[in-house]
């Protein structure tokens, strides 16, 4: 595989692209494919191990997805390369991956909406569960929280996340118009962005505010949605103690099920990513890569047959996996060099299909488990951004108009977690925390807010 480095360097220098690009594509496909085979083995073994250790299995609705993926793994373990079988397996795995992705979006929307009801129930705790207020001054508490937010040498991203967390735990005293203005100002930052970036931001805001509409095709987890319906229908301004604890139980159960579903779908998607990477690249393996793939394919064959001695199966593979991972990290940037500078040469050499497969594989091997397979890059006119912004503004205004005070504050708290931080220094953060604590209507609200923030401390 050393040739990957050689041909990658030649392409970076602009030397003989017509000769170097075909060899690079073949060698990079081999590198991705062998790495994906080992990765598939590891992700598959972790799934089997998780099921074995805690005695659980996939939920009934997710089991068929798992079985379909296992059947595709068997295709990979068969002797030789059958182009027709691989072609069919690629299309079927893409469909499976998209199903898993959309189901995960549904579960994410459940979780985001549950956070809204958690906020509401937390604020009702002093009334039904009591709370022991502490006598610490607001200045002292604000300094304590400030110490956690900024730490000693924390990175800006972590500091900003802690500020968002703190703001969402403290009492929200924003007006409806103010939160709408803050959202509109953030939308304006997306001027000139591609359509996908705008759509993603709109999706995040809708999910955070509980307005995301799940496609009924993927909204299949009725054991969660039925409890969500109970939480949605409750009149929190007049509930009694019995109803409060019923809703607490609904929240706990639905949150636990949602967490399990999220774990399952993440496991399934990681398997599908590695599997699809193998299916996409196997056709272009070099003779050396085909020889090197025997070991990880046999490893998969053993696991499919029931062998769970993972330590023995993976023994001696660590160095090779690290080597492949290092090659990918070092050399996949050449894909962008080719894409930006040699598109016509790729097309002229009739290598568009394998090259596009490599671009897809690079996303499958990336850090985002649920990344889109295809890069959008579709630019939009300003009127598209205005259309999305205006629609969201109208929907948010209507939501806040119809909601009660407690739910509106919960929605605002979650929206704040998605918006840019406007405070630029410690003094501003200190003032915000102290003023928010000063604004608490009673000792119970103040203590609940403090406790929620402290629960987030490391």
C-alpha positions as CSV (number, residue, x, y, z in Angstrom):
1,X,0.0,0.0,0.0
2,X,3.0,2.3,0.0
3,X,2.1,3.2,-3.5
4,X,-0.9,5.1,-2.2
5,X,1.5,7.6,-0.8
6,X,3.6,7.7,-3.9
7,X,0.8,8.3,-6.4
8,X,-0.9,10.7,-4.0
9,X,2.2,12.8,-3.8
10,X,2.6,12.7,-7.6
11,X,-1.0,13.9,-8.1
12,X,-0.5,16.7,-5.5
13,X,2.5,17.9,-7.6
14,X,0.5,17.7,-10.8
15,X,2.7,15.1,-12.3
16,X,1.3,12.8,-15.0
17,X,-2.3,12.9,-13.7
18,X,-3.5,10.6,-16.6
19,X,-1.2,7.9,-15.4
20,X,-1.3,8.4,-11.7
21,X,-5.0,8.9,-11.1
22,X,-6.1,5.4,-12.2
23,X,-3.4,3.8,-10.0
24,X,-4.3,6.0,-7.1
25,X,-8.0,5.2,-7.4
26,X,-7.3,1.5,-7.4
27,X,-4.9,1.6,-4.4
28,X,-7.1,4.0,-2.4
29,X,-10.1,1.7,-3.0
30,X,-8.0,-1.1,-1.7
31,X,-7.0,0.8,1.4
32,X,-10.6,1.9,2.1
33,X,-11.9,-1.6,1.5
34,X,-9.5,-3.5,3.6
35,X,-9.9,-1.0,6.5
36,X,-13.7,-1.2,6.1
37,X,-13.5,-5.0,6.3
38,X,-11.7,-4.9,9.7
39,X,-14.0,-2.1,10.8
40,X,-17.0,-4.1,9.9
41,X,-15.7,-7.0,11.9
42,X,-15.2,-4.8,15.0
43,X,-18.5,-3.0,14.8
44,X,-20.3,-6.3,14.2
45,X,-18.5,-7.9,17.2
46,X,-19.4,-5.0,19.5
47,X,-23.1,-5.4,18.5
48,X,-23.0,-9.1,19.2
49,X,-21.1,-8.5,22.5
50,X,-23.5,-5.9,23.7
51,X,-26.4,-8.2,23.1
52,X,-24.6,-11.1,24.9
53,X,-23.6,-9.0,27.9
54,X,-26.8,-7.4,28.9
55,X,-29.2,-10.1,27.7
56,X,-31.0,-7.7,25.3
57,X,-31.6,-7.9,21.7
58,X,-32.7,-5.5,19.0
59,X,-36.3,-4.2,19.4
60,X,-38.8,-6.0,17.3
61,X,-39.0,-3.1,14.8
62,X,-35.2,-2.9,14.4
63,X,-34.6,-6.7,14.2
64,X,-35.5,-7.0,10.5
65,X,-32.9,-4.3,9.7
66,X,-30.3,-6.2,11.6
67,X,-31.1,-9.4,9.8
68,X,-30.9,-7.8,6.4
69,X,-27.5,-6.3,7.2
70,X,-26.3,-9.8,8.3
71,X,-27.4,-11.3,5.1
72,X,-25.4,-8.7,3.2
73,X,-22.3,-9.5,5.4
74,X,-22.7,-13.1,4.2
75,X,-22.5,-11.8,0.6
76,X,-19.1,-10.3,1.5
77,X,-17.8,-13.6,3.1
78,X,-18.7,-15.7,0.0
79,X,-15.8,-16.9,-2.1
80,X,-14.8,-14.7,-5.0
81,X,-16.4,-11.5,-6.3
82,X,-19.8,-11.7,-8.0
83,X,-20.5,-8.4,-9.7
84,X,-24.3,-8.9,-9.9
85,X,-24.6,-9.9,-6.3
86,X,-22.5,-6.9,-5.2
87,X,-24.5,-4.5,-7.4
88,X,-27.8,-5.7,-5.8
89,X,-26.2,-5.6,-2.3
90,X,-25.1,-2.0,-2.8
91,X,-28.6,-0.8,-3.7
92,X,-30.2,-2.8,-0.9
93,X,-27.7,-1.6,1.7
94,X,-28.2,2.0,0.6
95,X,-31.9,1.6,1.1
96,X,-31.3,0.0,4.6
97,X,-28.9,2.8,5.5
98,X,-31.4,5.5,4.5
99,X,-34.2,3.8,6.5
100,X,-31.9,3.6,9.6
101,X,-31.0,7.3,9.1
102,X,-34.6,8.5,8.9
103,X,-35.6,6.3,11.9
104,X,-32.8,8.0,13.8
105,X,-34.2,11.4,12.9
106,X,-37.5,10.3,14.3
107,X,-35.9,9.1,17.6
108,X,-33.9,12.3,17.8
109,X,-37.1,14.3,17.5
110,X,-38.6,12.3,20.3
111,X,-35.6,13.0,22.5
112,X,-35.6,16.7,21.7
113,X,-39.3,17.0,22.5
114,X,-38.8,15.0,25.7
115,X,-36.3,17.6,26.8
116,X,-39.0,20.2,26.6
117,X,-41.3,18.2,28.9
118,X,-38.3,17.4,31.2
119,X,-37.9,21.2,31.6
120,X,-41.6,21.6,32.5
121,X,-41.6,18.7,35.0
122,X,-38.4,19.9,36.6
123,X,-40.0,23.3,37.3
124,X,-43.0,21.6,38.9
125,X,-40.9,19.5,41.3
126,X,-40.9,22.0,44.1
127,X,-44.7,22.0,44.2
128,X,-45.1,18.2,44.3
129,X,-41.7,16.8,45.6
130,X,-40.4,19.7,47.7
131,X,-37.0,21.1,47.7
132,X,-34.5,22.3,50.3
133,X,-33.3,25.8,49.4
134,X,-29.7,26.6,50.3
135,X,-28.7,29.9,51.7
136,X,-25.7,30.5,49.4
137,X,-25.8,34.0,47.9
138,X,-26.5,34.4,44.2
139,X,-23.0,36.0,43.8
140,X,-21.4,32.9,45.3
141,X,-23.4,30.5,43.2
142,X,-22.7,32.6,40.0
143,X,-19.0,32.4,40.7
144,X,-19.2,28.7,41.3
145,X,-21.0,28.2,37.9
146,X,-18.5,30.5,36.2
147,X,-15.7,28.4,37.5
148,X,-17.3,25.3,35.9
149,X,-18.0,27.1,32.6
150,X,-14.5,28.4,32.0
151,X,-12.5,25.8,33.9
152,X,-8.8,26.2,33.7
153,X,-7.7,25.4,30.1
154,X,-11.0,24.4,28.4
155,X,-11.4,25.0,24.7
156,X,-13.8,27.6,23.3
157,X,-16.2,25.0,22.0
158,X,-16.6,23.4,25.4
159,X,-17.0,26.8,27.1
160,X,-19.7,27.8,24.6
161,X,-21.5,24.5,25.1
162,X,-21.4,25.0,28.9
163,X,-22.8,28.5,28.5
164,X,-25.7,27.1,26.4
165,X,-26.3,24.4,29.0
166,X,-26.4,27.0,31.8
167,X,-28.7,29.3,29.9
168,X,-31.1,26.4,29.3
169,X,-31.2,25.5,33.0
170,X,-31.8,29.0,34.3
171,X,-35.2,30.7,34.3
172,X,-36.0,32.0,30.8
173,X,-37.3,35.6,30.9
174,X,-37.3,36.3,27.2
175,X,-40.3,37.7,25.4
176,X,-41.8,35.9,22.4
177,X,-40.7,38.7,20.1
178,X,-37.1,38.6,21.5
179,X,-36.6,34.9,20.8
180,X,-38.1,35.3,17.3
181,X,-35.7,38.1,16.6
182,X,-32.7,36.0,17.9
183,X,-33.7,33.2,15.5
184,X,-34.1,35.6,12.6
185,X,-30.7,37.1,13.2
186,X,-29.1,33.6,13.2
187,X,-30.9,32.8,9.9
188,X,-29.3,35.9,8.4
189,X,-25.8,34.3,9.0
190,X,-26.7,31.6,6.4
191,X,-26.8,34.1,3.5
192,X,-24.8,32.6,0.6
193,X,-24.9,29.1,2.2
194,X,-25.9,26.0,0.2
195,X,-29.4,24.6,0.5
196,X,-28.3,21.7,2.7
197,X,-26.8,24.0,5.3
198,X,-30.0,26.0,5.5
199,X,-32.2,22.9,5.6
200,X,-30.0,21.4,8.4
201,X,-30.3,24.6,10.5
202,X,-34.1,24.6,10.0
203,X,-34.2,21.0,11.0
204,X,-32.2,21.5,14.2
205,X,-34.5,24.4,15.2
206,X,-37.7,22.5,14.5
207,X,-36.5,19.4,16.3
208,X,-35.3,21.5,19.3
209,X,-38.7,23.3,19.5
210,X,-40.8,20.2,19.1
211,X,-42.1,21.3,15.7
212,X,-40.3,18.7,13.5
213,X,-42.8,16.6,11.7
214,X,-41.6,13.0,11.4
215,X,-42.4,11.2,8.1
216,X,-45.1,8.6,9.1
217,X,-43.1,6.0,7.2
218,X,-40.4,6.2,9.8
219,X,-42.5,7.2,12.9
220,X,-42.8,3.6,13.9
221,X,-42.0,3.5,17.6
222,X,-45.5,3.7,19.0
223,X,-44.3,2.7,22.5
224,X,-42.6,6.1,22.7
225,X,-45.1,8.2,20.7
226,X,-48.1,7.1,22.9
227,X,-46.3,8.3,26.0
228,X,-45.3,11.5,24.2
229,X,-49.0,12.0,23.4
230,X,-49.8,11.9,27.1
231,X,-47.1,14.5,27.8
232,X,-48.4,16.7,25.0
233,X,-52.0,16.6,26.1
234,X,-51.4,17.4,29.8
235,X,-52.5,20.8,31.2
236,X,-49.5,21.6,33.3
237,X,-51.1,24.7,34.8
238,X,-53.6,22.6,36.8
239,X,-52.3,19.1,37.2
240,X,-52.5,17.4,40.6
241,X,-49.9,15.3,42.4
242,X,-51.2,12.0,40.9
243,X,-51.0,13.3,37.3
244,X,-47.6,14.8,37.9
245,X,-46.1,11.5,38.9
246,X,-47.8,9.7,36.1
247,X,-46.2,12.1,33.7
248,X,-42.9,11.7,35.4
249,X,-43.2,7.9,34.8
250,X,-44.1,8.5,31.1
251,X,-41.1,10.7,30.7
252,X,-38.7,8.3,32.3
253,X,-40.0,5.3,30.4
254,X,-40.0,7.1,27.0
255,X,-36.6,8.6,27.6
256,X,-35.2,5.2,28.5
257,X,-36.7,3.5,25.4
258,X,-35.5,6.4,23.2
259,X,-32.0,6.0,24.5
260,X,-32.0,2.3,23.7
261,X,-33.4,2.9,20.2
262,X,-30.8,5.5,19.6
263,X,-28.0,3.1,20.6
264,X,-29.5,0.3,18.4
265,X,-29.8,2.6,15.4
266,X,-26.3,3.9,15.8
267,X,-24.9,0.3,16.0
268,X,-26.9,-0.6,12.8
269,X,-25.7,2.5,11.0
270,X,-22.0,1.8,11.9
271,X,-22.4,-1.7,10.5
272,X,-24.1,-0.4,7.3
273,X,-21.4,2.2,6.8
274,X,-18.5,-0.3,6.9
275,X,-20.5,-2.9,4.9
276,X,-21.3,-0.4,2.2
277,X,-17.7,0.8,2.1
278,X,-16.6,-2.8,1.3
279,X,-19.3,-3.3,-1.3
280,X,-18.5,-0.1,-3.1
281,X,-14.7,-0.7,-3.2
282,X,-14.3,-4.5,-3.6
283,X,-14.5,-4.4,-7.4
284,X,-11.4,-2.2,-7.6
285,X,-9.1,-4.1,-5.2
286,X,-5.6,-4.7,-6.4
287,X,-4.3,-8.3,-6.3
288,X,-2.4,-7.5,-3.1
289,X,-5.5,-6.1,-1.5
290,X,-7.5,-9.2,-2.4
291,X,-4.8,-11.3,-0.8
292,X,-4.8,-9.1,2.3
293,X,-8.6,-9.2,2.6
294,X,-8.6,-13.0,3.2
295,X,-8.0,-12.5,6.9
296,X,-10.7,-10.0,7.7
297,X,-13.2,-11.9,5.5
298,X,-12.5,-15.1,7.4
299,X,-12.9,-13.2,10.6
300,X,-16.4,-12.1,9.5
301,X,-17.2,-15.6,8.4
302,X,-16.3,-16.9,11.9
303,X,-18.5,-14.4,13.6
304,X,-21.5,-15.0,11.3
305,X,-21.1,-18.7,12.2
306,X,-21.3,-17.9,15.9
307,X,-17.7,-17.6,17.0
308,X,-17.5,-14.9,19.7
309,X,-13.9,-15.4,20.8
310,X,-13.2,-11.8,19.7
311,X,-9.8,-11.6,21.4
312,X,-8.5,-14.6,19.4
313,X,-10.2,-13.4,16.2
314,X,-8.7,-9.9,16.3
315,X,-5.4,-10.9,17.8
316,X,-2.5,-9.5,15.7
317,X,-4.6,-7.2,13.6
318,X,-4.1,-4.0,15.6
319,X,-1.0,-2.9,13.8
320,X,-2.5,-3.4,10.3
321,X,-5.6,-1.5,11.2
322,X,-3.6,1.4,12.5
323,X,-1.5,1.4,9.3
324,X,-4.6,1.5,7.1
325,X,-6.2,4.2,9.2
326,X,-3.0,6.3,8.9
327,X,-2.9,5.9,5.2
328,X,-6.5,7.0,4.9
329,X,-5.9,10.1,7.0
330,X,-2.8,11.0,5.1
331,X,-4.0,10.3,1.5
332,X,-7.8,10.9,1.2
333,X,-7.2,14.6,0.8
334,X,-6.0,13.7,-2.7
335,X,-9.6,13.0,-3.6
336,X,-10.4,16.7,-3.2
337,X,-7.3,17.6,-5.3
338,X,-8.6,15.3,-8.1
339,X,-12.2,16.6,-7.7
340,X,-11.2,20.3,-7.9
341,X,-8.5,20.0,-10.6
342,X,-8.9,16.9,-12.7
343,X,-12.6,16.2,-13.2
344,X,-12.3,16.2,-17.0
345,X,-9.4,13.8,-16.9
346,X,-11.4,11.4,-14.6
347,X,-14.3,11.6,-17.0
348,X,-12.1,11.1,-20.0
349,X,-10.5,8.0,-18.5
350,X,-14.1,6.7,-17.8
351,X,-13.3,6.6,-14.0
352,X,-16.2,8.6,-12.9
353,X,-18.0,5.7,-11.2
354,X,-15.1,4.4,-9.2
355,X,-14.1,7.9,-8.3
356,X,-17.6,8.8,-7.1
357,X,-17.6,5.6,-5.1
358,X,-14.4,6.7,-3.4
359,X,-16.0,10.1,-2.5
360,X,-18.9,8.3,-1.0
361,X,-16.7,5.9,0.9
362,X,-14.7,8.8,2.4
363,X,-18.0,10.0,3.9
364,X,-18.9,6.6,5.1
365,X,-15.5,6.3,6.8
366,X,-15.7,9.8,8.3
367,X,-16.7,10.9,11.8
368,X,-20.4,11.5,11.1
369,X,-22.2,8.1,11.4
370,X,-25.3,9.5,9.8
371,X,-23.7,11.6,7.1
372,X,-25.4,12.0,3.7
373,X,-24.0,9.7,1.0
374,X,-23.9,12.5,-1.6
375,X,-22.5,15.9,-1.1
376,X,-25.0,18.6,-1.9
377,X,-23.2,21.8,-2.6
378,X,-26.4,23.1,-4.2
379,X,-26.3,26.9,-4.0
380,X,-29.5,28.8,-3.3
381,X,-30.8,32.2,-4.0
382,X,-31.5,34.6,-1.2
383,X,-35.3,34.1,-1.6
384,X,-34.9,30.4,-0.6
385,X,-33.3,31.5,2.7
386,X,-36.1,34.1,3.2
387,X,-38.7,31.5,2.5
388,X,-37.3,29.0,5.1
389,X,-36.8,31.8,7.6
390,X,-40.3,33.2,7.2
391,X,-42.0,29.8,7.4
392,X,-40.1,29.0,10.6
393,X,-40.9,32.4,12.1
394,X,-44.6,31.9,11.4
395,X,-44.6,28.4,12.8
396,X,-42.7,29.5,15.9
397,X,-44.9,32.5,16.5
398,X,-48.0,30.3,16.2
399,X,-46.5,27.7,18.6
400,X,-45.7,30.3,21.2
401,X,-49.1,31.9,20.8
402,X,-50.8,28.6,21.5
403,X,-48.5,27.4,24.3
404,X,-48.8,28.1,28.0
405,X,-46.1,30.1,29.8
406,X,-44.2,27.1,31.2
407,X,-44.1,25.3,27.8
408,X,-43.0,28.4,26.0
409,X,-40.1,28.9,28.4
410,X,-39.1,25.3,27.8
411,X,-39.2,25.8,24.0
412,X,-37.2,29.0,24.3
413,X,-34.6,27.3,26.5
414,X,-34.0,24.6,23.9
415,X,-33.8,27.1,21.1
416,X,-31.1,29.0,23.0
417,X,-29.0,25.8,22.8
418,X,-29.0,26.0,19.0
419,X,-28.2,29.7,18.7
420,X,-24.8,31.5,18.7
421,X,-23.5,32.7,22.0
422,X,-23.8,36.5,22.3
423,X,-21.8,36.8,25.5
424,X,-18.2,37.5,24.8
425,X,-16.5,37.5,28.2
426,X,-16.6,36.3,31.8
427,X,-18.2,39.5,33.1
428,X,-21.2,39.2,30.8
429,X,-21.7,35.5,31.7
430,X,-21.4,36.3,35.4
431,X,-24.0,39.1,35.1
432,X,-26.3,36.9,33.1
433,X,-26.2,34.1,35.7
434,X,-26.6,36.4,38.7
435,X,-29.5,38.3,37.1
436,X,-31.2,35.0,36.1
437,X,-30.9,33.8,39.7
438,X,-32.2,37.2,41.0
439,X,-35.2,36.8,38.8
440,X,-36.4,33.5,40.2
441,X,-40.0,33.8,41.5
442,X,-39.3,31.7,44.6
443,X,-36.6,29.7,46.4
444,X,-37.8,26.5,44.8
445,X,-37.3,27.7,41.3
446,X,-33.9,29.0,42.2
447,X,-32.8,25.8,43.8
448,X,-34.0,23.6,41.0
449,X,-32.1,25.8,38.5
450,X,-28.9,25.5,40.6
451,X,-29.3,21.7,41.0
452,X,-29.8,21.2,37.2
453,X,-26.6,23.1,36.4
454,X,-24.7,21.2,39.1
455,X,-25.9,17.9,37.6
456,X,-23.9,18.9,34.5
457,X,-20.6,19.3,36.3
458,X,-17.9,16.8,35.3
